Amino acid sequence: MNIQLGQILKKLRKQQNLNQQEVANYLFVSRPTYIRYERNLVETPLSKLFALSSLYNFDMVDLVKLIDSCRPIEDLDTMLADIDPDISFKRS
């Protein structure tokens, strides 16, 4: 199985020790809506992706590269570490 956006969102969330409700609150969406993003049941709006890039301190170009890489999901940990081993959660 190739990497999908929802898998990346879930991995980033877990790396920051956040729960789905915390991320949903940050995005001003309901928890069920955020769960749909992680499960790839709906497309994540671009505005929410920009908000997530700010939350997780990553570049949108890197996100697109991850999704577009057609690499197996097993490579996701390594690929995220290559982007930024110290992705830090920004608390406002």
ABEGO torsion letter per residue (X at the ends): XBBBAAAAAAAAAAAAGBBAAAAAAAAGBBAAAAAAAAAGABBBBAAAAAAAAAAAGBBAAAAAAAAAAGBBAAAAAAAAAAABAABBBBBX
